[in-house]
Amino acid sequence: MTKNYIPSADLEFLKWVKNLFVFASKNHERFDVGAPEKYFGDELAGFEAAMEKLKNPNHGKIDVSEKNEARKACETASRIYVQGFLARNPNVSKQDKEAMKLNIHDTIPTPVGKPVARPDLGIKRKAEATLELHIKPAQKITDDKRAYYGSKIVYGLFEAKDPAPTSAEGLNKLLFTKRKKELMTFESQDSGKKVYFVLRYENSKGEAGPWSKVFSAFVP
């Protein structure tokens, strides 16, 4: 739940929180939660009293400071009540939330499809026997970005004179990463060998997109 359901202006906030208090007081048993009086009743009373003090034209800086502290306490307590008891409560209907001026959450999960973009790979030499992989889509992503949960990378080390693999099937090592930059460190004896990479995106359910082309680099 975001913060934007709570008004920033003090008078509007007081109006909002009193409405929340009254509505929840009348309906908390139906919501199967505790009464708001127990959770932010004192804070609401304190903030309302502090606001009353400011109506005096002779109020001073101390009164303003007390109001600010009371506002902070009331906002914190009422937010905890909303988030803890109302925001995801199945007993609180959309109409209830509208009456309390709360955010309306979509309770129907949006399906995440499998990725369709092929990944591109940039390879930088960082240090001895160390390469840094830079992973990004080879084309613009137009589908749900949640589909690009991570990248499965298959790779293998070859002597420079060996024939290059043409697909993922010729590679025998595996790495999965959720990073866009991945540091890979090889053994010092692998320096001068050629490493080949093929990768694909996967979503959180393990559904995979298409394999990339074969990338290669010499181990420094």
N, C-alpha and C positions, 0 to 999 in steps of 0.2 A: 504494500500500500504506500502510495506517495504522500507527500506532505500537503499537496495542493487542496485537500478537502478542508483544511483549517484556515479560516480567514486571517489575514495579516493584521488588519486594523483592530484595535482593542475593542471598540464598541461592537463591531461585527463578530469578533471572536466571542464576546460575552453572550451575544444573542445566540450564536451557534451552539455554544457549550451548554447553555441553559435549555435549549431545545433538545439537545442530545440527552441531557439529564432527565428531563420530564418524560420524553418518549421511552427511554430505556427503563425508567422507574415503573411505568405503566405496563411494560411488556417483557421485563426481564424473566419472569417465570415462563412465559411462552418461549423465550429464547433459550431457557434452561441455563442461565448464567446468574451471577451474583448481582444484587442491586447496586446501581452506580453510587448511591450514597456512601457505601462502604469503601469505594475505590477512589472517588474524586469529589465527594461531597464537601469535605473540609476545604479542599483547594478551591472549589468553586465559590464557596462562601467567603473565603479569604480574598479572592480576586474581586468579587463583587463589592466587598467592603472597601477595598483599596481604590476601586473605580469611583465609589461614592465620595471618598475623601477628595478626589481631584475636582469635584464639582465646586468645592470651596475656592473662590477666586484668590484666596490668600495661601493656597497650598504652596509648599516649598519643594526643594530638591529631594529631601528625604521621602516625601510622599510619592514622588515620581519613582524613586529608586525602589520603594516598597511595592509600588504597583508593578514594576517590571519583574521583581522577584516573584510576586504572587502570580503574575501572568505565566511566567516560566514554569512554576510548580503546577499550575492548573493545566497548562497545555501538555506537559509531560504526563501527568496522571491520566488525563482524559485520552491521550493518544495510546497509552498502554492498555486502557480499557477497550478502546476500539480495536486495536490490533490483536489483543488477547482473547476477546470474547465475541466480537461482532463481525470482523472483516471476513473471515472464512467460515462462519457459523452457518450450517445448512438450514437452521431454524429461522435465520434472518433473511427475509425475502428481499427481492429487488425493490418492492414498494416500501418496505421498512427502511432500507438504506436511503432511498430517495427522501423519505420523511425526515431522516436524521441528517441528510445532506452528506452522505458518505460516498466514497468511490464505489462504483459498480464493477465487480470483477466478473470476467467471463469464466463460467464454471465448466465450459466444454473445452477440453484440451485440443489444441490445434495439432493435427498430425504433422510429423516431420518426415518429408520424403527423403529418398536417398540422393546423394549429391550427383550432379550431372556434369560439372566442370572438371576438366583435367588439371592437375597441378603442374606448375612450372617450378623449376629449381635453379636457384643461383648458388654457386659454390665459390667460397673464398678461402684462401689459405690464411690461417691465423698464426700458426707456430709449427715447430717441428712435429710431424705426425698428427697434425690437427687441422681439420677442415670445419668451416662453418656453413651450414646449409640454410638457405633463405627460401622459404616455401610460400608460394602465392598462386592464386588461380591463373591458369594460362589464358582464360577469357573472362569477361565480366560475369559476375554471379548475378543471376536474375531470380533464382529460386530462393527458398528459405535458407538463410545463412546458418541456422541451427543445424542444417544437414552437414555442415563442414566442421564436425566435432573434433576431428583429428586426422592425422595422416599416417597411413601405413607405408613404411619404406622397406623395400627389400634391396639388398646390396650384396656385393661380393668383391673380393680382392683378386686381382689377376696380375701375372707378370706382363710387362709391357709388350712382349712379343706374342702373347696369347691372343687368339681370335676374340673379338668383342661379342658379348651376349646380345641377343636381339630382342629379348623379352624378359619378363620377371621370372620365367621358368628356369633361366640359367643362373639365378642368383640364390645363395644359400643362407644369407643372414637376414635377420628381421629386426625392425625398430618401429615402435609406434610412438608418436609424439603429438601433443596438442599445441606445441609451440610453433610460431612462425619462423623462429630462428633456432636451430639445433646445432650444438657443438659436438663434433665427433672426434674422438681421440683414438688413434691406432697405435700399434706397437712400433717401437723404433725400428725394428727389422723390416717393417712394412714400407718404410720410406723408399720412394722410387717406384713402388707398385702402382697399378692403376685400379681405381675403385669405380664400379659402375652402380648406378642407382636407378630404380624404377619405383614410383610411388602412386598412391591413389588416396582420395579422401574417403572417410567413413563417418557415418552419423553415430549417435550414442547407442543405437540398436545394433550396430555392427554391419549395417547395410552399406555397401561400397559403391563408389563411382568408378569410372573408367580409369585404366592404368595410364600413366604418363608415357611419354617417349623415354628412351634410355639416355641417362645423363652420365657423364664420366669426368674424372679428375685424377691427376697424379697425387699420391700422398706425399706431402713435403718432407 
